Structure formats: C-alpha cells, structure tokens
Amino acid sequence: MKVVIKNVTKTYGSNTAVKDFSADLTDGHLICLLGPSGCGKSTLLNMLSGIVDVTSGQIFFDGKDVTKMPPDKRNIGMVFQNYALYPHLTVLENIAFPLEVLRVPKKERLEKAEKIASLVHVENLLKRFPGQLSGGQQQRVAIARALIKNPSLLLMDEPLSNLDARLRLEMRDEIRRIQQETGVTTIFVTHDQEEAMSISDSILLMKDGELVQSSTCQELYENPNCRFTADFIGNPPTNNLENGELILKDGLPHFITKSGLDFSLPQKFSDPGLSEKCAGKNLTLSIRPESFMLTEKDNAAFEAKVKRSSLLGKEQIVYLDFGGSDGKSVRVILDNEKIFSPGDTVCLRLKTKGVFIFDSESGERLY
C-alpha cells in the first residue's frame, strides 16, 4: 500500500509534536522513521494508525483519505515496544486472537495462526505461554499476531529496544526477511541509525517534529543535506572542525580554523563558485573517519600525532592530535596493516568522498 502524508501537524496545546510533515512512502517498502528521542516519530506513527488525531493535514492510503478514519477501519498491524501479549493465552491463541475478535471460525483462524507462526519461526512454541518465552520469541509472536489479519500496512514502534545487543542483530535480519517475504508496506520507528540503515529501503530523518531529509540509507550517508544529517548518520560519528574559513593557497584549497588547524582539501574544493558561497561565513568542515588515507610524507596533505588507538577486528580507530589550540581529537579509521601507538606520527591525505563543508550558523551544506 502506498502511503502519502500531506502537511501533517500535531499540536498539544502550545507544543508542536509534528510540524507540517509531508512524505510519499513507496508500496511494499520498509521505511524507517529515524531521529533522536522526542522528535515526533512515535506521534507520527500513531497518527498513521489512527490512535492519535491529526491537528491539520491529511493522510492517504492508496489514494483514499483516512485522516479521520478509526484505527479498526485502516487495515493496519501494529507491533509495540512492549509486546502486549496476553499472559493467559498460549502462543497459538495469542497469534489467532485478532481473528477471534473478527469472529473468524475457530478452525480457520487456528490454521492461519499455524501458517503465520511458521513464517516467523515459532511453530515449535505454539503450546507455550508468553512467560515461557525469551524476549526474541515474544517479539516474533507479536509480529505474527500483527500479520495474521493480512494488513496493508505494518507499523512497528521501537520493536527491538527491549532486546540485548546480539538478539537485536538477529531480529533485524528476521524483520527484514519477514517484510520481504510478505511484501507488506512497513514503517519502523527507531532512534538507532545503525538499525535503520541495516534493514530499511529508505529513511525519513526527523528532528524537532520536522522532516530533515528523506532518501535511501546510502544517500543520507554520502550526501547529507545539512550538518544534522551528517552528524546523526554514521558510526563512529563524523569529525567536525569548527570556526573555519576556506582559502586558496597557490590555487590549492585549504580549510583554516581559528584554533590554528590547516587542512589541505581535495582539489574539488577549489571551485570558484564554492569560494564565493563560503565568503564571509563561519564554516564547519566535517570529515567521515574513513575519509582519511595514509600516504608517504612527500605526498601528505598534513601530519598528526597519535593520541591512542582502538582495535576493531580488521580495522583500528586512531585518535589524532593535529596540534590545534582546542585540543580536539580527530577519529580516523585505518586498516590493521600497521598498528599505531601513542606518539607515532602519521601522514595523511583526504579522500574526495565523505568530506563536507557546512555553514556553522544555519547547518546548511555548502559543499
């Protein structure tokens, strides 16, 4: 089902939870609503479900205006952070319960429940009660219960937050598998950018009730439209060098900060149009940790001292001191061919990808 959200706003007295939100959600995709806590993700999800009224704006399901339609008429399935399973019912009875409410004959609803249980891999748990299940098993049962009505839209509100780290990874894959096998349009709320990037077809990134950027996971990572997106998407986070200006030295672009840092930039930053756009502005240079590369001293754009390093399997995170007066470390991801120790000197250049310039005041991306 295609979902269209048109200028939707939700206010509670003088507080605005969601502000003038518009988006088109593709049929059959898994879309993540991503953003920090309190940004309006769950409020928007609850407006889509009909649980929360819309203050202004419209919501369309396959072209039909459902803005004022009650939840039971929208053909949706919902999975919450707390699984809300009935403790006195078996797994089979919990899964079948929505069909019991719809007065589907017992034999038919139990047959369908067994089929859905197989889809989510709990077919061997049907006689157990929720108290006898692990968190991951309870989550699978909750998903099965949401799917048994064959919903046109599946809404999931922070469904993995109660699970431990290893089980979250497992359930990410399972949710993605189930969504692809059923083909149901799914909207998944999370504050975890790694979670969002690992399972979604596209992401709607929110801040303070507003849509900041909507695109594929890779596009948000490679082409953030503002500093908030660059900061929020990516782990380890991007390095931000503040209070700088863009200048040309002998035709070569340099980013100079008030604290004394001098970064030689890739040639693409020598564009005269960029210099005009940046003139007179306080700038922030953002560099992804993986956008540094080791080089020989003769070809180095800059040198730095190693403060410390952390090994991460085939890679290492190296924390560098470039000698600026602010004393800020810069994180760099390098391979493990050579392990660096505190005090080592490294010679580096910047790659062309993963390097951005933002207006420090507005957060707008200038390049």
Secondary structure as UniProt FT lines:
FT   STRAND          3..12
FT   TURN            13..14
FT   STRAND          15..25
FT   TURN            27..28
FT   STRAND          30..34
FT   TURN            37..38
FT   HELIX           41..49
FT   STRAND          56..61
FT   TURN            62..63
FT   STRAND          64..65
FT   TURN            67..68
FT   HELIX           71..73
FT   STRAND          76..79
FT   TURN            87..88
FT   HELIX           91..101
FT   TURN            102..103
FT   HELIX           106..119
FT   TURN            120..121
FT   HELIX           123..125
FT   TURN            126..127
FT   HELIX           130..132
FT   HELIX           135..147
FT   TURN            148..149
FT   STRAND          153..157
FT   TURN            159..162
FT   HELIX           165..182
FT   STRAND          185..190
FT   HELIX           193..199
FT   STRAND          202..207
FT   TURN            208..209
FT   STRAND          210..215
FT   HELIX           217..222
FT   HELIX           227..232
FT   STRAND          239..249
FT   TURN            250..251
FT   STRAND          252..257
FT   TURN            258..259
FT   STRAND          262..264
FT   HELIX           267..270
FT   HELIX           272..278
FT   TURN            279..280
FT   STRAND          283..287
FT   HELIX           289..291
FT   STRAND          292..294
FT   HELIX           297..299
FT   STRAND          302..312
FT   TURN            313..314
FT   STRAND          315..321
FT   TURN            325..326
FT   STRAND          330..335
FT   TURN            342..343
FT   STRAND          345..350
FT   STRAND          355..359
FT   TURN            360..362
FT   STRAND          364..365
//
